[in-house]
Amino acid sequence: MAFPSPQGSGAVALPRPGSLARATLPRPRPVAVRPSVALWVLVACCVAVVVVASAVPTNLVQGSRGLFPEWMAGPLHDVFAGPVQALIGRGGFSPDFSYAFSGLFLLMLAAYGLVLASARMVSMRAIVIAIGAMYAVIALSPQLELSDIFNYLGYARLGALHGLNPYTHVIANEQFDPVSLFVSWHHWPSPYGPLFTLLTYPLGGLSLSAGYWIMKVAMVLLSAGFIALVWQCARQLGHDPRFPVLFVAANPIMLIYEVAGFHNDPVMLVPAMAAISLLLARRYKWAGAALAVAIAVKFTAVLLLPFLMIAARPARRSLHVLVGVVAGGIPLAAASVAVFGFALPNAADQSTIVTALSVVNLVGVIFGLGGTTPGLEIASKVALLAVAAALVLAARRGRPGWLSGAGWATLALLVCMSWFMPWYVSWALPLAALSLSPQLRRAALAFTAFAAITFLPLTGAVLADLHVNLMQGRPDVAALHRLATLMH
């Protein structure tokens, strides 16, 4: 492999492969079980969750207690419905499974930590087989936790089947469409990027079950492609790819909430990682064009742009990245205007809703503000801009490196979001995995633990038992009222 020579402190300057491999992977520590066993514990836990979610209506699949057709349950339903019903009782839904799932997820976090601590001892072959097995099982699962996949299909059918602009109309306008039985955002114009919305339009003309399965399989394949790009970038950087791949692909949030939730983040993550890979290959304009694709899916990907330009220095090559973004963005913008006019994704409504255990809301509660106030929202955005600007300036001086700077900026974005979901951690994981900053990796793992614990059913049950309500202040009550209006 040929490595480019240094081009200043912020350029894509790659040390010798051997030194980077030593810096990337922690030395193995004595462990009670073989790390390959811990990897297969993750596989077993994934299988257990998917089997139960497929077999009977549970709180793992939003809305399944009311409506759980066989095409949603998947092919595992007929195989495991009888045994699982016999195990948890004929009542079908068992509220106690919330606790079982919480315990299982905590076991996955422990196994994940063990695998990372001894990544040198796991073969790449074992990693590929384990990840492939988990993704194959997940592809057979119904969507876990939330029903975003039906929102995607609802907006696709709104435009492709009913001829209504999803940025100016709402899913309630297609109330006689079967998709309306499964969606959560009834009165919310689409918040999703124009490229993603256009890509889903071909599914709008299909039956709901066909669109559902095509969407599911596509998201799993894109997730696999995202992991393959993490592997590729690690090789280009001279890293041993085992640790970065395990850091991202074996993360329980990535597995259970991102991949098994069939969320659309991989549609953004694939071109974003392709932009990094193309940059490392010195194809600067193509790197910019790939980033333009990612931005057209989710605008948050724009956070990567200044760091790519720093990595491409000197100025002439940085300009090539910017030219690539503009050249890639022009046809995407033209396509958006042609189909949607000048209507934009609905970011306004999303900025008015709050999750109880987001960092911003917790700060508001701790300081007696009653939750996320408008002033706190503005302060969090100002803080994000200040941190991002400081990181860009620091990256220009070479400390931290551009990958580390991008990773810290992404973590800052997650901290400053009042509407935070655990799978958003996937935005930061690859940057932390590929960087040479152990502090960034530790911060990403700490935020993974925070996101996992705050979203566990057990956490909500404990807070309820303690009579702790983090959404009782006037600002949060208003946000809850707004959320209820959008959903019903």
QUIRAWO-V61718 format. One record per run of one state. SS is the DSSP state (2 for helix, 1 for strand, 0 for the rest). FROM is the first residue (numbers start at 0). LEN is the number of residues. Records with the same first field share a line. If there is no record, write none. Layout:
# QUIRAWO-V61718
SS = FROM-LEN  FROM-LEN
This chain:
# QUIRAWO-V61718
0 = 0-16  24-10  55-14  73-2  88-8  117-1  121-2  139-8  160-10  174-3  181-12  204-3  237-3  249-2  259-5  280-3  297-1  311-3  340-6  350-8  366-7  396-5  415-6  434-3  455-1  465-8  487-1
2 = 16-8  34-21  69-4  75-13  96-21  118-3  123-16  147-13  170-4  177-4  193-11  207-30  240-9  251-8  264-16  283-14  298-13  314-26  346-4  358-8  373-23  401-14  421-13  437-18  456-9  473-14
